[in-house]
Amino acid sequence: MRFLRRFLIRLSNFATRRSADQRLQDEIAEHLALQIEENLSAGMVPAEARRQARLKLGAAEAIREDHHAEQSLPFVENLFQDLRFAVRMLLRSPGFSLIVIATIALGVGATTAIYSVIDATLLHPLPYPHPSEMVRLEANLPGVGAHDIGISIPELKDLQNSGIFQYVSLSFYGTNNLTGSTQPASISSKSVSPSYFAVLGVNAQLGRTWDPHDATPGFLPDVVISDGLWKREFGADPHILGKSLRLDNDVYHVMGVMPAGFRDQGQTSDERSTDMWAAAGFYGDPAPPPMRSTRFPFEAVARLQPGLSPEAAQGRLDALVASLKKQYPADYPSQGAWTIHLTPLAETLVGKVRQSLILLFGAVALVLLISCVNVANLLLARASARGREMAVRQALGAARTRLISQLLTESLLLFVLGGITGVAVLFCARKFLLQFVPESLPRLNDISISWGVLAFAIVVSVAAGTIFGLAPAWLTSRLDLNAALRQEGRGSNGSRKRSRLRHALVIGELALSLVLMIAAGLLLRSFWDLFKVQLGFNPTRVVAIETSLPNPNDPTTDIYHTATQEAVLLREVLRRNRTIPGVEETAVSDRAAIPLGHSQNDRRGVPLFREGQEAQSNQPPLIDTSTVSPEYFHVLGMTLLRGRLFVDQDAENTPLVAVINQAAARVYWPGKDGKGEDPVGKRVHLLGRLGRARPDWTTIVGVIADARTESLADAGTPQIYLDIYQRPAKFLAFYVRGQVDPAAISAQVRTQLQAVDAELPVFRAETLNDVLASSLSVRRFSMEMVALFAATALLLAGLGIYGTISFLVNEQSREIAIRLALGAQRSNILRMVLRQGLTLAAAGTGVGMVGALVVSHLMAGLLFGVSPYDLLTFAGVTVVLTAVAIASSYIPALRAMRLDPITTLHAE
Amino acid sequence: MCLPMKEKPDVLQGTLALMVLKTLDVLGPQHGYGIARRIEQISGDVLAVNQGTLYPLLLKLEHEGSIASEWGASENNRRARFYRLTVTGRKQLQTETRDWKQTAAIIARFFEVKAEDLP
């Protein structure tokens, strides 16, 4: 209580700068006067009386200081004093200060940049209320190795009634043709259950969303649109509600508009920019009757009951699954071992990117560490030069803690200024930097410098400043006063500990740089190998232009319902495309056949029944299918190995044909004794989507060589290609090969296409090379970043060596001068200094190797085609580092060599 | 008779504060010099030198609210700052006096027990 009162009085004194010093002076003067009087009356002479009085009173300055300490806040005053002095010191050596601030800015800026990406992507992946309640449901048949087989309508109803979830919704992402505006447009849309927005927990800004318990079997007549679509296509029309749209030739009405900042959840950026949502029960026309075993290959998302943890929910879900299996044994054969697995939605969205981001953060943290070590080194070097100043201060009575706090304030000031500069640069350059981030990164739009990120930057700066400023401060304030004051400002025995520390720091820096460089080297080689891998197809000079045919709810209104109807359209468009100047060949396929350019939804495994092999009750294997025109294989440069490709004679009314690749032949017709069966001529039976079985058998007519059309890292995924003139597809891609201008080709193809059917949209014209490049974009980004960090680390390490050797030469300048005077060869001096540099480099490399081996082992999962212990990379990096070390030591070595012994010895 | 000179500063500060309060209690309002003389006389060597250390202590006591000060006229009509005990100070003095006496009694008993032989 008393302490608090004192503190408050001191605080107010400090704030108002009131000083009781004058009062003290008066009191002391009075005290002395009285004492002198008494001394005089006791018989002393006046001079003696005054002297005795002073002695009795004690040290006046000490009294004043104690008095002052009592009436104000010495801690805060000292802090301000230290700050003022620190600022003066900073301004006195501007070059040094700038280098330090720049180094810190680099380290903190880079770390903060990566952290902001992590903050937006991993830490806050879902911008919806109570994101931890949102889960994704996946049904699996582990017994036959099938994953994500989808959910049927009766199962959906069971889930909704189970009490585990507040709401459950199916969702299917696709595109629709929007007609009625100036140009037919293709918009990304989702077909969902009416409870979808209840699952997300978001309401419309205008109008409303559907009743979550709506039980309409088919498509509801009302749709919800995004704010972006509202502004783009309808000019933010205030009377949008109730307006009718034609989507794939079906009529709908706008019921609500989503808020401006709203983004749908999804793994691709296309899904996240969904412009329209339509709801359906999925068991009326045109959907098949809702049988338990008719599973939809849709995504299922749900919101858990509040307070229910995912683990507890999974337990209850398992119980539900078990009871359903008992109730309907016919629909859940025990061989399949049907289960439903729930994963938090956030996890599914960022899971793939997490590894890359953590790697990046590790790399950038190393850079930060290196720059801090560099700065600590510089601070130590400069602090040695201030040995005299410290000694004088201590001799005058400064406590060691005061000295340490002084030096700590100086380094904290530098670090905080560096941190602020780094964040400021980041802020100004953010638009420029965001260009480099790959499009596929989730939450791209939300990467910004938020308060959390700013706080991170401050914490990092202060922590780094404290840690890396404390050691130099501690060491500098520990002095042998006599030695320091007498003569030696530079390097004597007393500073040996300091030199050892500085050498250790440089070695640490070198080791860290080595680790970074090896990581970068491995990633670079990995990327290069991936880039150079044999594709199996030829993407050069091919452009793919996408379009989509309308998919109305009522099949009788669909003019492209049968294969023959669609074939007419396709043949005509292909013919017209061939007339475009520069075009040599054309082809068409469905979207799933675009090499490396299709998303998850486009390609789902279809059950494959091989004649004579699969009995009806077994769960058949799943195979990726796509539908192509006969010219496709030639346009893409895929080689035929056996049999034949499609010909014009294959049509809807002739036997169905298919072409498979080598991997499919190997996996599904393995034959005996290692010799494969010839699959040409074998017949298979493919179940189409939505459980509609095709009544006819399909004959395999040809085998093509494997091509990396699914993923560059995967050599052979089994594929089966069907003839587009036999099985129609709605989402198409037209290919043109030749000397075409990618910018103009889209308009040219659109003209030709719309000459046949004016209501078909054309979008996304990309060269296949571009498609290839974007599939690599995340890897490329990681690689570029790590390489950048490695280069920075190398630069910093080089600077570190240069600084250390420079300082060593300075310290040893007397020794060197004496040696030269006694007749040593200058080249010997050069060699001596270089040797010191090389020793440091060797030590750094040795330590770094160990670290590098550990890190590369951890990184093994990200590498392709190169071993984590690749000799070439390790050797190459060592050579580079050694070269840099020699180069950095060379300049100080030259300086040492050119010392004039006479001037040097005189100067001391 | 002399108090041990090697006391730690904070112990000395604590006892010095008590002495100041008691002095003001007995003598009434006093200036700094008067308090110093009185303590020197009674306690012997404690405040024989470094009498100036009294002033920061007086400021501390004033901030704590135990004493109050104002300018006044000293014996020879000079301007001096007079300190007096406040109500809070008086209460604090009483409490601390009681604590000291208790402590002293316990220690004394301890020494007595040592002299006798316990059965």
Interface residues (C-beta under 8 A of the other chain):
Chain A: R2 R5 R6 I9 R10 A20 R23 L24 D26 E27 I28 E30 H31 A33 L34 Q35 E37 L55 K56 L57 G58 A59 A60 A62 I63 D66 H67 A69 E70 Q71
Chain B: H31 G32 Y33 A36 A48 V49 N50 Q51 G52 T53 Y55 P56 L59 K60 H63 E64 G65 S74 N76 R78 R79 A80 R81
